[in-house]
Amino acid sequence: MHSVENKSDERMLWTRFLKGDNQVLSLIYLQYSNALFDYGCRFTVDRDLVKDCIQEVFCTLIRTRKNLSETDNVRLYLLKSLKRRIIRDLKSASGKPRLLNDQDYSFDLLLSDSLDDQLNELDEEKRQLLSSAMLSLTDRQKEAIYLRFNRGLEYEEISFLLSLNYQSSRALIHRAIEKLREVIHVQQKKINQILFSILCCDTKYAFQHKK
């Protein structure tokens, strides 16, 4: 989660960039490129497209710097910018961009390959049920679950990325967790613990190793 200290640091870095310090943009890139790449790969298997979109996000920052506002949440700003650009490019590649809206996209949770080790408290039947249940969630539910349990975002941040109000984002995640809980018949607290453990971490799609 974002602490006040982190927000203070982000505000300072962003302010330096807005004042013309391009070197600090390199620091921002190094800090967030892995998370951006991991997030981008949830929307498409085209990793080159994701990398191109990340580069374009940072190039756009430089071009539009004079029009940008202060922020204490650089990560959220970058995630939103990347998502918007990827969806735009996917819509354009589809050949029918006017027929699609900004919610017409797929999202992959990319479950860990080591479920046996991480779900050792569940029997085999429940492991299979959970895996199937997670894949059966809507793409919006998958994204919300990912943002909450993998990226550790607050509900306000998830609301921003999904273009929902606060209550809707909470309800979206609650319904997803309830669906998983009902399928394997375990307590919600246990479902939360499972979600924290089985969602794959950044290292699986570490940007610095995919160049």
N, C-alpha and C positions, 0 to 999 in steps of 0.2 A: 504494500500500500504506500501511497505518497505521504511522507511526514512533512511537518512544517519546515524542517531543516532542508529537506529535498526541494520543496517548493521555493524556498529562499535561494538555494543554489541555482535552480533552473531559471528563476527570474533574473538573477545576476548574469548568467550566461547569455540569456536571450537579449538582455539590455545591451550587453557588449556587442552582440552581433548587430543589433539595430543601429548601433552607433558607428558601424563600419568595420568591425573587427572580424575579418574573414577567417582568421586562425581559429577563433572560438567555434566557428561552424564545423571545423574539422573535429573538434572535441565532441560536439554534439553528434556528429555522424558516427564516430567511433563508439560513443556510448549507446546509441539507439539502433544502429544498422542491423544487428542480429535480431532484435525484437521486431523490427520492421519487416525483415525478410521472412521470419517465421510467420508473422501475421499475414503477409502477402501470399505466402504459399498455401494458405487455407482457402483462398479464393480461386486459385488456378494451379495446375501442375506445370505451367510454363514458367520455369524459374528465370529464364532470360527476360521474360516480360516483367517479372517482379523486380529484378535488378534494374532494368531500364526505368521502371516507374519510380524506384527509390532515387535513382540519379536525377530524374526529372524533378522530383519533389524538392531536392536540394538546390538544383539549378534555378527553379522557380523562386525559392526563398531569396536568392541573391538578386534576381531580376526585379522582384516586387518588394524588396526590403523597405523602401520608403513608405509603402502603403500598409505595412504590417503593424499590428498593435502589440502592446505588452502582454506577456502571459507568464504564469508561474507553473504551467503544465506543458512543457515542450513535447514530452512524449505523446500526450493526448493529441496535440495539434498535429504532430507528424503522422500518427496512426490514422487520423481522420483524413488528412491530405492524401496519404497513400491509398487508402480504401477508395476514396473518390476517384483517383486517377486510374486505378486498376479496373474499377467497374466501368469507367468511361471507355477505356481501351477494349475491354471485353465486349461491351455493347457495340462498339464500332466494328470489331472483328466479326460480330454475329451477322452483320449485313442488314439488320433491322433495328437499329438503335432507337427509332421513334416509337417502336411497338413495345419497348421494354422500359420499365421504370427503375429507379435506383435500388429497389428491393428485390429485383430479379437477378439473384446470384446464388451460387451454391457455396457451401462452407464445409470444410472437412476438419473434423476434430483430430484426425491423425492419431489414433489411439496407440499407446505404447505396445511394443512387441512382447514385452516381458510381463504379461498379465499374471502368469502363474506365480511369480515372486511377489508381485504387488497386491494381489488379491488372495493371499493365502488363507485369509480368514473366511473366505466364501467357498462353498463346495463347487464342483465343476459345473453343475447345472446352472447355478446362479451366476457364475462367471460368464457363461455363454449367453444367458438371458440379459445380463447387464450390457455386454458388448453389442448385442442385437438391439437392445433398447436405445442405447446411445446413438446408434446409426439411424434409428427410426425417428429421432427428434427432428423438428423442422430446422431449416438452415439458420433461422433467426435464433432459435433456442440453442443450437450448437454454438453460434457465435457468442451469445450472451454467457453461456457456460464457460467457454474458452476465456473470454475477457475477465470473468470473475475469478475462476479457479486457476487459470494458467498465468494470466497477466496480472492478477491481483488488483483489478480496477475497482473503484468504488461505484456504487449504483449511479451516482450523478455522472460519472465519466462514461459508464456504459450507456446511459440515456443519451449522452451527446453523440456517441459513435453510432448508435442505432436510430437516432432521430426519434426518440421516445421521451415521454415525460417520466419523472422519477417513479411513480407508482406502476406504470406500465412495464418498466424495466425490471422492477422487483417481481411483479406478477409473472413475467415471462420466465425468469429463472426459477421461481417457485413452482410453476407448472411443469417445467422440465424436470426438476428434482423429484416432484411428486410422481411423475410418470415413471422415473427410474425406480423410485422406492416401491411403487405398487407392483412393478414387474418382478422384482427380486425379493420383496417382502422383508425389507430390513429397515431399521430406524433411519430417519432423515440425517441424524448426526453421523451415522456410519456412511451414508451416501456421500455426505460432504467430504469425509476423510478419504473415501475412495476416489472421488473426483480430483482431489488434490494430488493423489499419488499416481493415477494412471494417465493423466493428460501428459503428453510428451513434453519435454523441456526444450529450451532453445537450442541445445547442442545438437539435436537431431538435424536441424536445418540451419546451423550456424553460418551466417552470411560470409564470414571471413574465410571459411573453408570451401566456399562454393564459387569463388571468383574464377 
